[in-house]
Amino acid sequence: MRFNRVQFSLLLVYLSTGVSVAWAGTQTSAADEKLEVQGLIRMIQSSPQKLNYSGTFVYQQANQIRTSKITHHADANGELEKLEILDGNSREYIRKNDEVSCYLPDSKTIQVEKNVTQEVFPALFSHNAQSLPDVYTFKKGEPNRVAGLECQTYTLTPKDGSRYGYKLCAEKQSGLLLRVQTVNSRDEVIEQIAFTQLKLGDVDKNKLKPSFQNLNQWNIENLTVQSNIVSGWVVKSLPAGFIKIKEMKRVISSPASSLSDKKAVPSHQVIQMIFSDGMATISVFIEPDLERRNEGSLQQGAMAIMTKRQGNYWLTVIGEVPVAAIRQVINSIELKSK
């Protein structure tokens, strides 16, 4: 899961204060139910922005497990957040509002990217979240406990086969997500992310600093990103409920260690388009055909990837959706004639 936050002007419903929410099966109009579900979404979405917390969470995808530690502080100056990846190669991400610095100790490099919105767990709902009731049925479940904290469960059942279902568990008082499970059409968990330890409340800001020493000797790499571009590429057939939320251009550079390698791919531009139904995301990457590769597809957990050559370009589509939805997208990508 990734960096992304968006504000919505929706009715805020606090379950913990006794405000009732309309759920599937109650006697209420569809319009009222949608409005009140949007209120729940707003609560779950806003809590990771405004709360102070620190904790460890585990992300499980198929047979892979990754453990991370997150520390978040919010005040009048905005948000400060540190994400530490505890498995594999050491790396840390520190976000100050919309600027993210990635610390890579193996290469002593700091990669800086600006204009980034946040969608690292426990943030979840992204752009287009107000339309979630159009493509999912919401249902309130039984209370539960995660990481020693009381939480309320909810299920999101898809209304078509273009997306998976979800089981959420939100902390009762704040609405902060403690666990998210992705389930297939057989109600089998195919991916999940959950806190194993969490502390809500005051955070020591010293713990939000980089863990590494002598940073003045590290290389700083400013990632080249152009946001809100119009490249001319379009996806003519999106699954229902998905809309384009961002289009950007990145410059991919070859590592310095590979510059003498005749097979190294030269620096080149990559177009990225991001689509969302408010819960799941689909990313489309378009880049020039500069290297030998094979067409194909891969699925791991909820993540599906598909690549194919189109003219002088390579198209790659990645999404947390069934393969059929990925295939629908990649087969409808076109470059508008100018």
Secondary structure, 3 states (H helix, E strand, C coil): CCCCCCCCCCCCCCHHHCCCCCCCCCCCCHHHHHHHHHHHHHHHHHHHHHCCEEEEEEEEECCEEEEEEEEEEEECCEEEEEEEECCCCCEEEEEECCEEEEEECCCCEEEEECCCCCCCCCCCCCCCHHHHHHHEEEEEEEEEEECCEEEEEEEEEECCCCCCEEEEEEECCCCCEEEEEEECCCCCEEEEEEEEEEEECCCCHHHHCCCCCCHHHCEEEECCEEECCCCCEEECCCCCCCEEEEEEEEEECCCHHHCCCCCCCCCEEEEEEEEECCCCEEEEEEEECCCCCCCEEEEECCEEEEEEEECCEEEEEEECCCHHHHHHHHCCEEECCC
